[in-house]
Amino acid sequence: MAERSYFDWNATVPLRPEAAAAWQAALAVPGNPSSVHAEGRAARQLVEEAREQVAVLVGARPADVIFTSSGTEANMLALTPAIETAAEKRPRDKLLISAIEHASVRAGGRFPREAIADIGVDAMGRVDLNALAESLAGTARPLVSIMLANNETGVVQPVAEAAAIVHAAGGFLHVDAVQAPGRIAIDIGALGADLVTLSAHKIGGPKGVGALIRAREDIHFPEPLIRGGGQERGLRAGTENVAGIAAFGAAAAAARRHGPAEAARMRGLRDSLEAGLKGAVPAAVIFGATAERLPNTTLFAAPGMKAETAVIAFDLEGIAVSSGAACSSGKVQPSHVLAAMGVSPALTRGAARVSLGWTTAETDVARFLNAWRKLATALSKGHAGLAA
Ligand code: PLP
């Protein structure tokens, strides 16, 4: 393949070398982590080392990390009426989710439809804390789910403030933090989250591995999603994906080590990309521009631009960008995030997402801006890839 520039890091990121090495090494270990012999103990050791690495990444205790098959499964495990603590065994009566959550949260987990309600966001894509407080007023034992950073806009949510409001109302807070590690600091205690979701493939681990992390050991799920052999403290049965988990752990350690420096570099590149975007098309809109955002994400649109055709035009120039959230069918759905922010349907149809990562270089940004200038010329003439 000719040289390409990958700008779709919020969809997935390349395997970190540390994760690839850990994966290879783990594949050579034949044991089942539940077996007591030496081979089994070796596999168990890999899983427990990874548990420690993932725990350290978010400031949790290793015993509170539950490995799952994905971020999606972790969200599904978390969003259930049947969450117990020693002090509270009655089921949750309501699920409140922000209007900008990922589809795996929007689906509502194991709550009945009628028990699920939305919390709106402001024009910058930040959860409306007044709306949260109002929605909580009508509940007895709510579960609230608010993401740490939005996958489309990159807007960082006021999670710590939300946690204080949720806890004052006797609720639990689940935080989908899938997009955060390596990009912004994440500490489960500082966030005030009761449950946190992570996904390996967004931080340089393999696809198909995730984790749900509890803030405290006494948060319990009496109805696990998968029953069987009692793995993961009975919360998620099934022989562990040892190699995937080991690679997840290595990616978590690498994200912790390199994240701050990488994030600072990404921010510089992203800011110059945005300056170039606006320089070529002053009418271009960067969504959530004045809010705190992930340092790697730009969601933008220009009047008259059509996202599907822009994505193809960029692709032909060797550049991978996304038209909002990636979806498995390849069909482009209008963004529910932009709709919740009150963006007009016409502008929403033109929204394209550029997301950067640790291998992004100045040459990639230059290639992107070259292609953008070409598209902008076409746009100014009202034809080619950008016109509706
Ligand atoms: N949550 C967010 C915010 C995401 O961006 C994604 C992936 O796109 C997920 C959850 C789902 O994670 P996974 O792909 O591991 O199922």
Boltz pocket constraint, residues with backbone or C-beta under 6 A from the ligand:
constraints:
  - pocket:
      binder: B
      contacts: [[A, 10], [A, 11], [A, 69], [A, 70], [A, 71], [A, 72], [A, 73], [A, 102], [A, 104], [A, 147], [A, 149], [A, 150], [A, 151], [A, 176], [A, 178], [A, 179], [A, 198], [A, 199], [A, 200], [A, 201], [A, 208], [A, 209], [A, 210]]
      max_distance: 6.0
